[in-house]
Structure formats: structure tokens, C-alpha cells
Amino acid sequence: LTDQVRIPPQIGHYSIYIIDEVHMLSPSAFNAFLKTLEEPPRHAIFILATTEKHKIIPTILSRCQIFDFNRIKIRDISGHLAHVADSESVSIDSEALNVIAHKADGAMRDALSIFDQIVSFSGRNISYKDVISNLNVLDYDYYFRLVDLFLKNDISASLLLFNEILDHGFDGHHFITGLSSHFRDVMVCKDQVTIQLLEVGGEIKEKYKIQAAQCESDFLIGALQIANECDLQYKASQNKRLLVELAVIKLAQLTLKKK
């Protein structure tokens, strides 16, 4: 690159060089690139793309214009996918679109790729069940049922439901991170001011509101602490299933103390 950058373009006025994941360059490569940036040819434009800006050396950052791109919001991705589905004559549930948007993690390109994949597998009539099956996503309903069991202090039924989740091919870490997110979503539904932070819609949103009305804030805070502690300990645990089962037992006993 440092050799080629001196060569002027054959067509047009500028040569544009795009370096993706620039933070992966070695220290020697950064130093060589810095020499080019200190005295760049007039025809050369560099576009440096990275998800970890802090790993780029300050002497390079100081010579760049910086544009931070935020992740696209769930509702915006869902809205665009709904438009694409309509233009392609694809019938799909709004909750199915939400699942795809969550899975894309803020990237529209990934969302469109997932949508295309689902259409290839399921045809032009796509349900919520089709999407969670194809993407290996745990159904929201499991979390709602578990919280109901926790509130009833039903340890046995909670453990059996967790076992059912494992039988469906989900591991304990997937389960506990999803459960943590569920408790967080129930918590934000406790207050009209924070309900806007809930990134689901339709029937699922109403379910969250109903469950939030049934849960006390103390229970949700305690549940979040237990789930988060389990998440942090999961990788180091020698018996991962037992670790999660202990968390489930603790969660099912949270309201028992008050009674």
C-alpha cells in the first residue's frame, strides 16, 4: 500500500483506499502507515473502518476526521424489513420482524441477510414460530412462564421447564443471558417513563406490561443480581448445569422470604 499510494489514478482525480478492521494492523504496519499519513499524496483518500477505535494509535487518530456510526434501532430495522416484505409480497408477523432485528444487533445488512435466509427456508408466509426455529432463538413464552413460576415459588416446575429448554438444544449460558434481558425488560415496563426502552411491540409488549404489574421492583432487582452473577461465573464453572439450576432455585425463592 505504501508503495502503490504514490501512483496517481489513471481515471478520475482521486485514489480511495478502504482499510476495514484497521485496528488489527500490527505496530510495524501502523508505523509504516503513519509515515504515509504525515505526507499523503494529494490524490489519496484513506477510509479507515473499525469497531474498536481505542486500539488505533493516537498519532493516526489525530490525523483523521472521525465519524461515529451508531447501531440502528430495533424499531427502525423492523420498519425497513416490513417495507421490504411488503414490496416482495412476503407475509410476516411483526414479532417475527422484531426477532430478526434483535438478531441483527443493529446492522441492517445482517438483518436483510437473515430475512432473505428465512424467506428461502419458510416461503412467503412467515410466522413467529418459523423465525425462532430457523434462528435458534428461545421463545419469549418460556421466560414469561418461568417468571410466573418464580412468583409462585414453584422450584420443581421451574427446574423441569429449564430442563425442557435444554432438551430443545439451548445451552445454559444462552438461557441465563436471555433471562437477564427478560428481567431487564420487565423492569423498564414498571415505569411509563422507561417503557420506551422496551424494544418489542404488539402482543409481546402487552405481556411485558402485564407481568411488570405482577412483579415488585425488589424482586426484579434481586432477580437481575442473581442472573448476572450466574452469567459472570458461567465460563469458569466446572458444572455449568448445576450453576444455572442453583440460580433458578434462588430465583424461585426470592419472594418466599417475604411470605
Secondary structure by P-SEA (a helix, b strand, c coil): cccccccccccccbbbbbbcccccccaaaaaaaaaaaacccccbbbbbbbcccccccaaaaaacbbbbbccccaaaaaaaaaaaaaaabbbbbaaaaaaaaaaacccaaaaaaaaaaaaacccccccaaaaaaaaccccaaaaaaaaaaaaaccaaaaaaaaaaaaaacccaaaaaaaaaaaaaaaaaacccccccccccccaaaaaaaaaaaaccaaaaaaaaaaaaaaaaaccccccaaaaaaaaaaaaaacccccc
